[in-house]
Amino acid sequence: MRTNYMMTVDDVMNKLGVKRSKAYSILKQLNDELAKEGYVAVRGKIPRPYWETKFYGCSQRAV
């Protein structure tokens, strides 16, 4: 099974059990962090490896 490198708002909603507006808020916060570190951030998406460093127990291996 192939996993996408980028997580979308739907992925965040499913992983955390939050509503769409909260998921977008979380994505914005993480993208702002990436931008501060000098990375190009894609609006509405987050790289899965970065996500896994921020949320304990949400890695693909743990699911």
Secondary structure, 3 states (H helix, E strand, C coil): CCCCCEEEHHHHHHHHCCCHHHHHHHHHHHHHHHHHCCCCCCCCEEEHHHHHHHCCCCCCCCC
